[in-house]
Amino acid sequence: MYRAGTERAEEANLAALEQVADRLELDSQARSAARELYLSQLPAPDRSKPGLRAASLYAGSLIAGDQRSQTAVADAGDVARLTIQQQWRELLRDAGFEPPSW
């Protein structure tokens, strides 16, 4: 869970998340899930916000059943696929989901 002020403070990053979601043509449910994941797992100073945005979008697309490949999300978000690969399962677990075993 996150505080209401967090959404305001992260306005620029949420706008960037929406831009990447537009490039991926994600549906509204995937966008909403990605937004919630991002806001609930705000990065520590040593963690990349673009990487967290991309991992959130990938995980959000899984939750919504509007899946995109890690490569497609990485390309749209201008991050390495490895960044997404290293973060998405943890995001799902922290949100109370059981990530797929593949």
C-alpha positions in Angstrom: 0.0 0.0 0.0 1.1 3.5 -0.6 0.3 7.0 0.7 -1.9 9.4 -1.2 1.0 11.9 -1.5 3.1 9.3 -3.1 1.0 9.4 -6.3 1.5 13.2 -6.5 5.2 12.9 -5.9 5.6 10.3 -8.6 3.5 12.2 -11.2 6.3 12.4 -13.7 7.2 8.7 -13.3 3.6 7.7 -13.7 3.3 9.8 -16.9 6.4 8.0 -18.2 4.8 4.6 -17.2 1.7 5.7 -19.3 3.9 6.6 -22.3 5.5 3.1 -22.2 2.0 1.5 -21.8 0.9 3.5 -24.9 3.8 2.2 -26.9 2.8 -1.3 -25.9 -0.9 -0.7 -26.5 -1.8 -2.1 -23.1 -5.4 -2.3 -22.0 -6.6 -0.2 -19.0 -6.6 -3.2 -16.6 -2.9 -3.9 -17.3 -2.1 -0.2 -16.9 -4.0 0.0 -13.6 -2.2 -3.1 -12.2 1.2 -1.7 -13.3 0.5 1.6 -11.7 -0.5 -0.1 -8.4 2.6 -2.3 -8.5 4.9 0.6 -9.2 3.4 2.8 -6.5 3.5 0.1 -3.9 7.1 -0.8 -4.6 8.8 2.6 -5.1 12.4 2.1 -5.6 15.1 2.9 -3.1 17.7 5.4 -4.3 19.9 2.6 -5.5 17.1 1.0 -7.6 16.3 2.2 -11.1 12.9 3.9 -11.6 12.8 3.0 -15.4 13.6 -0.6 -14.5 10.8 -0.7 -11.9 8.4 0.9 -14.4 9.2 -1.7 -17.0 9.0 -4.6 -14.5 5.6 -3.2 -13.2 4.3 -3.0 -16.8 5.3 -6.6 -17.5 3.9 -7.9 -14.3 0.7 -5.8 -14.7 0.2 -7.2 -18.2 0.5 -10.7 -16.7 -2.1 -10.0 -14.0 -4.5 -8.5 -16.6 -4.1 -11.3 -19.1 -2.8 -8.7 -21.7 0.7 -10.2 -21.7 3.6 -8.7 -23.6 7.1 -10.2 -23.9 9.9 -9.1 -21.6 11.8 -8.0 -24.8 8.9 -5.9 -26.0 8.5 -4.2 -22.6 12.2 -3.7 -22.3 12.4 -2.1 -25.8 9.4 0.2 -25.1 10.8 1.2 -21.7 14.4 1.6 -22.9 15.8 -0.9 -20.3 17.6 -4.2 -20.5 15.4 -7.3 -20.6 17.5 -8.6 -17.7 16.3 -5.8 -15.6 12.7 -6.9 -16.0 13.7 -10.6 -15.6 15.3 -9.8 -12.2 12.3 -7.8 -10.8 9.0 -9.0 -12.0 8.6 -12.1 -9.8 9.4 -10.2 -6.7 6.8 -7.5 -7.6 4.1 -10.2 -8.0 5.1 -11.9 -4.7 5.1 -8.7 -2.8 1.6 -7.9 -4.2 0.3 -11.3 -3.0 0.4 -13.1 -6.3 2.1 -16.4 -7.0 4.3 -15.9 -10.1 4.2 -18.6 -12.7 7.0 -21.1 -12.5 8.1 -20.8 -16.1 
